């Protein structure tokens, strides 16, 4: 990806940034290793995937992967040569969290122990890191889920409403978006939507742009790999009902070549069954879970399966990396004209099943020409969604400053999602070299989803 000559960035060497830059992300073994072979369901299928290019990764270390890759990016420079700055927010639950944080309140913490880290708990502490240039803060993978604490200095609604010319933009995997329909303490973070935030793709299992399976190998029309239980927020928001209705409508077709559903964790090596199912399928159902984003969306795209969405905020995720509206199918189940059923609706299950059955029928009846158009759009998006592990060749950060001249990725390597992020921002914001006058909120408003549950 060609970079604009004047666009380089400075990686601010805070304690959190240094730690994430120095430590190599642990993304698991390749699926080609014997130990990674899971037990198959429904009989054995020969793999259509280059297993050596997929790893047993988890979706949560997105912040770690971003900072580690940016530290080794060819566009990284010293502060004097930079057009903007990048810094890491505090790791919300550690590098590889295994549990969820405090579930009371709105999940926005004011103290250093609650999400602000070593930088400080005041807005001025953050803006002082890069006082003359715009600042990107690489934050948690999931700013929408209240189990991940956020620093109040960065996510203060009243300040975000006032500071409409501030040069600070948060980068997350899923922006603050959904709101709970009731008054329970599980309310999510739609109140934080005024804070400028740019979403980037979640971690998938692909570590390169893998060759997409041929259309002739896609013997399944519709696939779904998701649970209908164990997701507390999905139940509270009503998304678990959507998932259950889709699963039941899929099973009701009684033909696995028309529709196949499995429950499969999308973390680690257990996800291989689901990704291989996606690789053999034309459409991949992606109902929201605890939030509207899913790592499974990127998994589906990475193997050429057309994602099928049910919330209007899903196709507008990750706007620098793809045009979701042109590369997916949307059934807007927030629209009562398509689906008018909630947990308290009389006959909800019947209404929900009818909506799900209608959606599946429309996918089964879609023309070959439209499917081909969508598959081509997905194929164009797939190479922009994966995260590679960049080589660590003497480019680690040390002490209180970054070493100028970071080791770049191999010159022959195709661009990955980090390259797309850096290059996309360059094209959006710096083509006329007005970095000093940049207003991040204006850009973020153009890029962020405008829909809430």
C-alpha positions, 0 to 999 in steps of 0.5 A: 500500500503506497503511503503519502510521503508526509504521513508518518506517526510517532508511537508515544512510549508510555509504560503500557505502550512499551509493554505491548510493543516489546512483548510478542503476541501469543496467537497460538499454533498453526492449524497445520500442527497435529495438536491443533486438529479438533474432533470433527462433527458430522463426519470428516471433511477434507479441509479446503483451507491452507491450515498453515496460514491459520492459528489458534488465536483468541479475539481479545488481544487486539490492542496488543497486536495493533501496538506490537505491529505499529511498533514495527511499521515502516511509517513509524518515525520520531516525534519530529517527523510525525504527522500524528501520534499513537498511544495505548490505553491501559490494557483493560483485563490484561493481555489475555483476559480470562474473565470479565470485570466488575458488572455494576455501573456503566463500566467507566472507571476513574482510577488508575487501577480501573482503566487509566493506567500510568498516564493519568486520570485527567483529560489533560494528562492524555492530550499532553502526550502529543500536544501539537499533533493529533493523537490516536488512542488504541483502546480495548477490543470491545468498548461496547461491552460493559465488562471491559472498563474504560478510562473516564479521562478518555470516555467522559460523555460531557467532555466529548460533547464539549470538545468537538475540536479536540485532536484525540480519537479512540480506536476500538474493535467495537464502538459504544453503541448498544443500550439496554431496553430496561433499567437494569445495571447491565446497561451498555454504553450508548451514552458514550457514543458522542466520544469519537471512536473508529472501529477496526476489525476484530482478530480472526484466525487468518494470519495472511490473505489466504486463497479463497475456496473455489465456488464449486467447493461451497456445497452448503448454502447457509451456515451458522456457528453461534450459541443461543445461551451463555451470553448474559448481555445477548439475553438482556438485549434480546439477541439470544432470541434472534439466535435461537430463532435462526437456529430453529428455522435452520433446523426446520429446513431439515436439509444440511446442504441448505442450512447447517448450524453448529454451536462452536466457540470461536476462540482458539483451536475449537474455532476450526470446525466453524471456519471450515464450515464457513469455507464450504458455505455461501452465506454465513449468519452473523446475529449479534451476541453480547455486542453487534461485532463478532470475530466470526464476521472476520473469519467468514470474510477471510474464507469468502463466505458472505456475512448475513447481518441482522442489525444495521450497525453491523455492516458499517463496522470497520469503515476503513477496511471494507464497504460492508453495505456492498459486501453483505446481506442485511435483514434489519431486525431492529425495524418492526416492519421486518420483525415486531417481537420482544421478550414480552410480546405475546406469541414472540416465538412464532413471530421470531420463527416466521422472521427467521424463516423468511430471511433464510428463504430469501437467501435460498432464492437469491439469484446467482448473479447477485451471489457472484457480485457479493462474493467478489465484494467479499473477496476484495475485502478479505485481504484487508482484514487479517493481522500478521505477526510482524518480524521482531528484528531489533525494533523493540522499544526500550526505556522511555523512548522509541528507537527511530527507524523501526524495522519494517515489514518485509517489502514483499508482504501484502498490506494487512489490517494495520497497513489499511488503518494507517494508510486509510487515515492518511488518505482520509485526513492528510492528503492536503497536509493539514494535520495541525488543523485536524478535527478527529470528531468530524472524521469519526462522525463520518465513519462511526455507526449511527444506530443503537439497539 
